[in-house]
């Protein structure tokens, strides 16, 4: 598991814990944990996206 995946999972877990304190804050944290990596990926050029997918596939076989 990559460090980015771990960070996304941690953000979602923190969001779930925050539901006990403040539901809106929890929702904001969960949405940010999902939206930030998605937006960053969408900002890449098509050639950069291909490189990211190729590297990810190579790491799967390790």
Order of alpha helices (4+ residues) and beta strands (2+ residues): alpha-alpha-alpha
